[in-house]
Every structure is written in C-alpha cells, then in structure tokens.
Amino acid sequence: MSDVPAPAPAPAPALAPTPGRVRRHHWIVRLTHWATVVLLAGMIASGLQIYEAYARFGNRGGPYFPSPFNDAQFPAWSRLGGWLAGALNWHFALMWPLVACGLLYLSYLVASGEWRGLVFRPRDLRGAIEMQKYYLGLRKEHPPQGKHNPLQKLAYTFIVLLGTLSVLTGLAIYKPVQFGWLTWLFGGFQAARYWHFWTVWIFIAFTAVHVALVFLVDPHSLAAMITGWYRGRFPSHE
C-alpha cells in the first residue's frame, strides 16, 4: 500500500448568488407615490391651461419677469380644463388630495422613523459626489449604500422642500388677501405666480431624471414600488 496521500477532492464550484427578496416599501409609501403621480400630472396640466389665460409674468404696462415661456401656447393634449374657469376648478379640486398625500407620507416617515434614512445631511456630501461620479462613468465601482444612497437622499430632501415651496406659493396666489403676508413674502402676487410656475418645470425635470435612473440603474425598484418587495440585490450595502 502506498504512503502517498490521495489527492484532495476538487472544490465544488461556487454557486452564483441567488437574488433575494426583501421588503422595501410600506403600502403608505406606495399609495402616496402613485397617487402623487396622478394628482401632480393633473395639477400641471390644469396649471398650463390657467397660464394660457395670460401667458406672461408681471403687471400689464409694468416690468415683466424674464421667462422663455412668455406668450407660449402649449399643445391642447398637455392642458386640462378646456378654459380658465374649468382649469381653475380642476386645479383647486386636485390641490387638496395632493396636499393630503404629502401630509400622509410625511406623517408616516416621522412615525416610522424612516425620515432618518432619507434626510440629506452634510456628512452625505462626499457620498453624493462619489455617486454622481459613478452615474457619469467617472467611477467604476458602485459606492457603498444602504436602502438609499446619498445622492438619492439629496434628491428626496430637495423635492420635499420644492413641494413645500409649491404649496406656499400656490396659497399666496390662491388667497392673496387672506394670506397677504405670505404673498408679500414672495414679492407680491406676480412674483409668487412666477415662482409657482417655475416649480412645475423643476418637478418635470426631476421626474424625467428619476424615471431614467430607475430604468438605467435599478429597474427592480419599479416593481418594488408596485408590490412593496425588492427582487435582486441592492448594488451594495453599508
């Protein structure tokens, strides 16, 4: 019998990691997300119809606020209401459920403590820069992250602040007498109307970038926002 030891068995091939299935979004988050999509689309469309009534910013015969949309006419398919009164009715009717969705969402974030993972803090600045470099192709490895990366935190914090600005400027032009102090704070009725209009285009730009990143970077997140469950692995974890 030979004393030569038998060769060790070859190691079994490593199994490829199987996608996981983790709970990601509470039903309140999903409900308010999709309701906001529908309500905000109606608000924007009716707002464009309202703008058609006087497609300029500033008092007649006085100084105007600069805008590339002065005297612009938007296509009929992008407007809701048919005429000024109809558009105003739609705008004011959709305003209340949209605000209610926002308050419900914020209440959930506070009650659940999830706001801690969404609020952008100064310490997130470096991570946001690294994530932006990754999106621009200047960095190959995906930076470490948890449920939300620092750039997402910056975007979500910004959009909440923008939504607040939209509501406040809307109140300033909706009730300029009752909320005279608020209208004055924004520089008067025409200035408040000007800033309210520009929040629309920022919302549209944010939505376009948001949707593009969902499909280009993390398509699983779309299903997660529908079902609440995330299939697959996050790009990386902390």
PyMOL commands that set and color helices and strands:
alter all, ss='L'
color gray80, all
select helices_A, chain A and resi 27-53+76-78+84-112+114-117+122-135+150-174+180-185+189-217+220-227
alter helices_A, ss='H'
color red, helices_A
select strands_A, chain A and resi 21-23+229-231
alter strands_A, ss='S'
color yellow, strands_A
deselect
rebuild
show_as cartoon
